[in-house]
Amino acid sequence: MSTISHIYTERDVGDFFDQTLQTYLSFWDGDGVLHTGYFADDADDDYLAAAERTSEVLAAEAKIDGSSRVLDVGCGCGNFMIHLAERFGCRGEGLDLSRERIKFAQEKLAGEKRLDIEFRHGSATQMPYEPGSFSHVVSQDALCLVPDKPRSHTEIHRVLRPGGVFAFSDFLQPKKEIGERARKHVYDRVKWNGGYSLVGYQAALEEAGFEIILARNLESHIRQTYRVLGKTARERAEATPDAAAREWMLAFSTSCEEIQVAIDDGEFGWGLFVTRKRGSAAP
Ligand SMILES: C[S@@+](CC[C@H](N)C(=O)[O-])C[C@H]1O[C@@H](n2cnc3c(N)ncnc32)[C@H](O)[C@@H]1O
C-alpha cells in the first residue's frame, strides 16, 4: 500500500470533522472525546470510562510529568491536553485540522485560566512550532487520517527535542487488500485513505528517525469499542423521537457491526506506540 494517498485530501478530512462535531457531541460524548476505549475486561461496557483509561495508559507509557512540554497532534476538542495539564501540571499545545473542534477546545479552556496550554488550528504536515519545542508529542487516533504520513512524521520529529518522546494510539490497516464493505463502513465513513500495519508503522517511524520503545496491538479494545457503541446506538435510536437522529444512529450501529467483521478479517486494527527521537538529551 502506498502511504501517500490522495483520494481524501486534508481539506476533506478537516471538513468532515467540522461538519460532524454536533452529531458526535450529541451521541458519542458531550465533551467531544472521540477515540478508542481501553477496556478493563470483556464484560466492561462503559465506553466513557474506557476512553478515559486510554488517556491514562498513554500518559503513563509516555512518562509525562510536571516538567513536560507536550504537543497533542489531532487534539480534536482538546480533552487529552486538558487532562494532562490538570493531572500533571505540564504545559502544552493542542493542534487540529478542524476549526470547529479547535473553537470548541478554546471555549472550554476559557474557563480554565490556571492551565498553561493553548489550542491552535493547523495540520500535522505543517506545524506552527520552532524545532525542538516539545519534550513529548502525543496523539490519539488522528495521524492515520493524514494523507501524507511521512511528512507528518518528519514534522513531529522536527518539533521534538533530541531524546523527546513521541507516544500515540492510532488506527491500523493490518492487511493490504480491503474489501468493499470495510472500505464503506470503516474507511470512507471517516475519510480515511488507509494506514500501516503494526510492523509497517514501526518501519515508517524508524525511517523518520525514531527509536521504537513499544508497539502494542490493541485489536480487542477497538472491537469492544464498536460493540459497545453499536449497542448504545441501537438503544438510543429506539428512544429518540427525531427521525433524522434515529436514522443516523441506526446507520452507525450497522457500521459498528461491519467494523467488527472488518477487525476479525484483518482489515482494521488499533495500536499504541511509544518512540523516542534519536539523540542524547533527555526530555
Ligand atoms: C478521531 S478524531 C480524534 C480527536 C482527539 N484526538 C480525541 O481523542 O478526541 C481525529 C482528529 O484528527 C484531526 N486531524 C485529522 N487530520 C489532521 C491533520 N492533518 N492535522 C491535524 N489534525 C488532524 C481531525 O480533525 C480530528 O479532530
The ligand as a Gaussian input file, in Angstrom:
#p B3LYP/6-31G(d) Opt

LIG

0 1
 C      -10.842000      10.570000      15.631000
 S      -10.551000      12.259000      15.936000
 C       -9.612000      12.206000      17.454000
 C       -9.654000      13.513000      18.201000
 C       -8.934000      13.530000      19.548000
 N       -7.561000      13.084000      19.423000
 C       -9.662000      12.684000      20.571000
 O       -9.059000      11.710000      21.036000
 O      -10.781000      13.003000      20.918000
 C       -9.300000      12.657000      14.727000
 C       -8.871000      14.102000      14.757000
 O       -7.719000      14.252000      13.922000
 C       -7.795000      15.513000      13.297000
 N       -6.890000      15.517000      12.124000
 C       -7.013000      14.778000      11.001000
 N       -6.025000      15.075000      10.140000
 C       -5.241000      16.006000      10.739000
 C       -4.062000      16.713000      10.364000
 N       -3.503000      16.545000       9.148000
 N       -3.527000      17.593000      11.220000
 C       -4.101000      17.827000      12.436000
 N       -5.231000      17.182000      12.843000
 C       -5.796000      16.281000      12.017000
 C       -9.267000      15.653000      12.961000
 O       -9.642000      16.984000      12.659000
 C       -9.906000      15.093000      14.226000
 O      -10.156000      16.101000      15.173000

